[in-house]
Amino acid sequence: MRPTLLLIHGFPLDHTLWEPNIAPLSTVADVMAPDLRGFGNDRSSDGTLTMEKCADDLLRQLDARGIASVIPCGLSMGGYIAMAMAERAPGRIAGLILCNTRSTADTSEGKLGREATAKDAMEKGMHVIARGMVPKVLGATTRRERPAEVARIEAMIARQDPGAVAAASLGMAQRPDRTHVLHSFNKPALVITSDEDELMPLPTSEHMAHALPHGQLTIIPRAGHLSNTEQPEAFHQAVIPFLRSLAE
Ligand code: MLT
């Protein structure tokens, strides 16, 4: 049976993050790539956007489509949400793909940074945030060799709603350590990171892969934080066999 793959975008992005991946991954799975609350085409943002709220939104979307079991594939903030889904509805999660993310909570310094990002989004606007974030989220190779991709990601960040960005930033600060969720996740899991990701250093991914009883780790070369779009072919080479193994 074809698995359902739920692609969960990172912060402060939208479903178009997955544009290069949807067709190739649809060869092996039914692919869903929604916008999280307040991002992209979704305009329903309200209050602090916790990872639990996002997880519940996605579980409701699965219910609405009559989908009992899913493989969440979350990048960064999307990974935080995938882990919250695995905590809330473990029986519905057939496998997990955690890309460029971490299972630990923010440090006190990290939480202060979230407040500053929320304030900047509201006061300075998304163009300023986009210009500041692009050098952090894209690896040196992409920045040097793929100007069109740099422009695509900068435009994606710049068009997000500042209120939603502030809400998600404050929501991420509230997330707990979910390493225990990985310890008790007894199904296959794939952890992906990249060798130019400066936001999620390799030990954060090794920590998750070791915590997962059936975890495997793939390191994508020449990619920064957005592995799926910086090196889509290498990304597919990791994800497609994993999905095939789950369909067997
Ligand atoms: C993301 O890409 O979703 C963010 O880097 C997550 C974060 O700020 O922790």
Residues whose N, C-alpha, C, O or C-beta is under 5 A from the ligand:
A	BS01	MLT	G10 F11 L75 S76 M77 G78
